Amino acid sequence: MRVTPLAPRLRRYLTRHRLEQAFEKQLALFTTNPRHPSLHTESLEPKHLGIYSFRVTKKYRVVFIYCGHDVVEIIDINNHYAG
């Protein structure tokens, strides 16, 4: 699995929320095995849009799309429980 470079705004988000280390750990796991149980990878609603997420911590999630068979673009990192 290959992940496109992270947008600067997402890097800033990781820094602001002190998630860099947790993100790098989960990203390494994701690139090796996108369905690893600790990632809690899931398809988001509505499913026909093809948007997925995986867990960085219990509170934060990475939102991504597939750009090809083995290429992923991270489009957001957010607080999973913010309303």
PLY file of the C-alpha trace (Angstrom):
ply
format ascii 1.0
element vertex 83
property float x
property float y
property float z
element edge 82
property int vertex1
property int vertex2
end_header
0.00 0.00 0.00
1.32 3.44 -0.93
0.04 6.65 0.65
0.30 9.96 -1.22
2.16 12.77 0.61
0.16 14.34 3.41
-1.22 17.85 2.78
0.42 20.61 4.87
-2.87 21.37 6.68
-3.03 17.74 7.86
0.60 17.85 9.07
-0.28 21.00 11.04
-3.33 19.24 12.51
-1.16 16.33 13.68
1.31 18.73 15.28
-1.38 20.88 16.92
-3.00 17.80 18.49
0.31 16.05 19.30
-0.55 13.05 17.15
2.62 12.74 15.03
4.00 9.66 16.79
0.67 7.82 16.99
-0.07 8.69 13.35
3.29 7.39 12.10
2.84 4.13 14.04
-0.66 3.55 12.67
0.36 4.60 9.16
3.18 2.04 9.15
0.68 -0.61 10.24
-1.80 0.55 7.59
0.73 0.37 4.74
1.62 -3.17 5.77
-1.90 -4.42 6.50
-4.82 -2.00 5.92
-7.23 -4.39 7.66
-5.18 -4.87 10.84
-7.65 -5.19 13.76
-6.11 -2.34 15.79
-6.78 0.12 12.94
-10.55 -0.44 13.01
-10.66 0.33 9.28
-14.19 0.98 8.09
-16.17 2.20 5.10
-18.02 5.43 5.82
-21.60 6.27 4.88
-22.78 6.68 2.22
-20.78 3.68 1.07
-21.09 4.46 -2.66
-18.71 7.42 -2.20
-15.81 5.07 -1.39
-14.57 6.93 1.68
-12.87 4.99 4.47
-11.28 5.65 7.83
-8.82 4.08 10.25
-8.04 4.84 13.87
-5.05 6.90 15.00
-6.16 6.86 18.65
-9.50 6.12 20.25
-10.37 9.79 19.72
-8.86 10.58 16.28
-9.37 9.00 12.87
-7.79 9.27 9.43
-10.21 9.60 6.51
-8.95 8.32 3.15
-9.88 7.34 -0.38
-8.36 4.88 -2.84
-6.75 6.59 -5.86
-5.79 3.31 -7.48
-5.46 -0.36 -6.59
-2.71 0.15 -3.99
-2.66 3.95 -3.68
-4.42 5.87 -0.91
-4.88 9.60 -0.33
-5.53 10.82 3.19
-8.17 13.54 2.87
-8.77 14.36 6.54
-7.75 13.66 10.12
-10.35 14.50 12.69
-11.84 14.03 16.12
-14.09 11.02 15.72
-16.52 12.21 18.38
-16.75 15.93 17.62
-20.26 16.93 16.74
0 1
1 2
2 3
3 4
4 5
5 6
6 7
7 8
8 9
9 10
10 11
11 12
12 13
13 14
14 15
15 16
16 17
17 18
18 19
19 20
20 21
21 22
22 23
23 24
24 25
25 26
26 27
27 28
28 29
29 30
30 31
31 32
32 33
33 34
34 35
35 36
36 37
37 38
38 39
39 40
40 41
41 42
42 43
43 44
44 45
45 46
46 47
47 48
48 49
49 50
50 51
51 52
52 53
53 54
54 55
55 56
56 57
57 58
58 59
59 60
60 61
61 62
62 63
63 64
64 65
65 66
66 67
67 68
68 69
69 70
70 71
71 72
72 73
73 74
74 75
75 76
76 77
77 78
78 79
79 80
80 81
81 82
